[in-house]
Amino acid sequence: MSVYEDSRLERLIARALSAQPLMPAPADLEARVLAEIGRRAALPWWQRRFTAWPALARVAFAAACGGVALASLGATRWLLASLGTATTASQSAPLWLHVQRSGHLLVTLGRAVQSLLAAIPAGWLYSCALLAAITYVALIGVAAAAYRVLYVRTPN
């Protein structure tokens, strides 16, 4: 089909569809939708989505979250200092030193996992992977069955 025929067909279908009468929604659907709209409108502001909160409440919530984050960082620093693991030299060390230490930690962790996996027989690893796959498929099946039982209505 050419572009001209496509646009002609599109106009023909649009004309046929616009000539169809509008169908009203079923009465029970309309009542349920209006009831849900009323229920959501009656909710207090703290039970609505975050963007519908008053601006002052959003700012206060963001400040509270920042305060909790700072307090947890301070508590972590205090805990490390009380354990004697944080020295003044490491606290004032440049960022690159921390990145380098984190890299060494990840390499060491990777080597530990590699040696652990090398110590486990391959048959056990394959059996565990197969068991995990079977469990995952079973979980999906149970979820699908539960959805069908709880939410899909069968005709009477």
Order of alpha helices (4+ residues) and beta strands (2+ residues): alpha-alpha-alpha-alpha-alpha-alpha
